[in-house]
Amino acid sequence: MSKVIVESLVYHHAGKAYESRLVYEPGALPQPGLVMAPNWMGVGEGAERIAKEVASQGYVVLVADLYGQSVRPSNADEAGAAMMPLKNDRGELRKRMQEALAQLLGQSKALLEPGKVATFGFCFGGCCALELARTGADLRAAVSFHGTLDTPNPADAQRIKGSVLVLHGASDPLVPKEQLPAFEEEMNAAKVDWQLLSYGGAVHSFTDPSANVPGKMQYDRRTSERAFRAMHNLLDEVFQR
């Protein structure tokens, strides 16, 4: 992982500046590209750590700034204030994810393998990854870690072009139980290639080492390792690695 570097990538959307992170190995041969949507805390050390770990497996990762360059939450209240307007306006959320994808594809610092792009995200970011797939973006896969599964217009799943993988904590109190059968119905109706892995005993934020609210948001090393392994297995499959 020591060869992987993190660089800022500033761009503008609707007159507002955004600062994402491009995470890659300089001088590497062309690699698949991944748009990573961080959890509700946005771009920060935690998101960069995950991106570096994933990039070290042979990917170019763009950590999407969904809030704007001047918005960097430092606590739960600030994160909620930044997240909820986007959760309530899926059209704008999708536009920001589409812009992040465009920045990954348009940057010239890291070489990308043509046509090999996917997205993944955590908590709020998991929702974002699924919403990007529902736009019809040219993605090989979309992966959600402990994210919510609802969407205002389930029929948009017909636009999904790649595989979908949902990694869910079976005891997650922040993802309403009714969202699971609704998601399955949505995916089946659209004939999407989908998987939903439900991990027994896991709650929200099971991939986040800083999560420590028992029964609600808590890190689970074994579940986290299993979930990342499942993502990498899918990416190996869809990218034919």
N, C-alpha and C positions, 0 to 999 in steps of 0.2 A: 504493500500500500504506500510505501515511502515515495514511489515515483508519481503518485497521483497528486495533482495540484488543484487548488480552488481559485477561480478568478471571478471577479464581478462582471456582470453583463448588464449594462444600463440601457433601457429602451423606453419608448413612450407609447401610451395607449390612451386615446381620448383626452389628450392634452396633459396627461399625468405621467410622472416618471416612475419607473419600476426598476428594481435592482435585484436580478436573480443571481444565481451562482452556477458557473459552468465548472464541472468537476471531471477531470480527464487526465490521461497519461500523455504528456507531450512526446511527440515523435512516434506515437504508436501507429500501426497500420489502421485503415478504416475499421470502425467498430459500430455496433448497433447503438442507437440513441434512445435515451429514456427521459421522459418528462416526469419529474418527481414533484408531487404536491405535498408539502409538509403538513404537520398537524396545525392546530389552531394558533400555535405560537409563531408560525410563519418561519421566515428565513432566519436561521440562527445556528449556534454551535451544534445543537442536537441534530438538526436537519443536515448540516454539513458532515457530521460524523457518519450518518447513515449513507449519505451520497458517496462518501469516500470508500466505504466498505463495498458498496455495490459497484462503483466504478472500477475498483481493483479486480473485479471479476471479468473485466474486458468490455466495459461500456463507457459511453460518454453520457453523463447525467447532467441535466439542467434542473436545478432546484428552483421551482417557479415562485416568484414573488407575486402573490395574489392580492396584497394589501396596498402596495405602493412604497416607494423608497423611504418615505418619512414615517412609515408605520411599522414599528418593531415592538410588539407587545412584550411586557416584562412580567406580567402576572395574569391570572385567570380572568379578572375583570376586563383588562385591556384586550385580551385575546377574544373574549366573547363579544365585545363591542366592535371589534374589527371583523369577526367572522359572520355574525348574524345578518348584516345587510346582504351579504353574498348568499348565505343559505336561503334567504327569503327572495332573492332575485337570481334565479338560476340562469336567466338569459345573460346577465352581466358576468356571472361566474363562468359560464361557458366561453364568453368572449375573452376573458382574461386567460383561461387555459389555452384557448386557440392561439392567442398572442404569444404565450410562452412556447408553444409548439413551433410557431413560426420563427421565434428567436433561436431555438435549438437548430432548426433546419437551415437557418440563414447565416449562422455564425461561421467564421472562417478559422477559428483557433484549433479546432479538433476535427479530424476527418471522420465522416460518417459512412457506414455502408448504405448504399441506396436502397430505399424501401424498407429498411429494418428499423422500425420505431415502435416504441410501446410507452405506456404510462403506468405509474404506480403512486399510491399515496396512503397517508396514515390519518385515521380519525376523520376530521373535516377533509383532509386531503384525499382520503379514500372516496368520499362522495365526489370530490372534484375529478378524480381519475375516471370514475364511471360516467360523469356528465360529459367529459371530453369524448369518451367513446360514443355516447349517444348523439353527438353532433354529426357523426359520420366521418370523423377524422380518419385518415389512412393509418391506422394503428394495427399492429400484429396482435397486441394484447393490452388489456387493462386490468390492473391488480389493485384491490382494495384491502388494506389491513385495518381491522376493527373500525370500519367506516359505516355510516348510515347508508341505507339502500333505497330510500324513497326518491321519487322524482315526480315533478308536476304532470308530465305527460308520458306515461309508460309506452305509448305507441312509438316514441322516438327510438326505442330499442331496435326497431327495424333497420335503423341506419348503421348499427354497429357492424364493423367489418372484421374485427379480430376476435380472439378468444377473451373470455372474461373469467377472472378468478377472484373470489371473495374469501378472505381469511377472517373468520369470525370467532369471537370468544363466546362460547355457549352460555356463559353466565353474565354477559355484558348487559348491565342495566340501562345503558345509554343508547342502545339500539333496540327500539321497541320490537317485541316478539312478532307482531303482526307484519313487520316489514319483510320477514324472511319468506313466507308463502307468497306475498305480493311480488317480491323480486323473482321468485321462481316462475310464477305465472307470467310475468313480464318477459323473462328470458325465453321461456318455452314458446310463447305466442309469436315471438320474433325469430324463433329457430336459431338462437345464438348458441355458439359452442361455449358453454359455461360450466363452472364448478363452484361449489360452495363448501368449504371445509370448516366445520364447527368444532372448536377445540374445547373439550370438557374441562370445566373448572376455571377457564380463563375469563377475565373480565375486560373492561375497556383498557386501551393503552398497553396491551401486553408486550409490545415491542419497545416501550420507552423505559430505560433504566431509571429515570427520575420519577416515574409514576409510583406513588406509595400511599394510595388511599384504599385500604383493604375493602374488598367487596364491591368496589366501584371502578377505580382506575389503578391498576397495579401491574408492574413488570413481572413477566414470567419467562425466565430464560429458556426453558425447554420448549415452551410453546413458540416463543419468538424464533428460535433456531429452526423449528419445524416449519414455521410459516415462511421464513426466508428461503428455506430449501425448496418448498413448494413453488415459490415464485421463480426461482432459478431453474427448476425443472421445466416449468412452462416456457420460460424464455428460451431455454436451450431447444425446446421442441419447435416453437414458432419461428425462431431464427435459424433453425437447422444447424446448430453448432455442434 
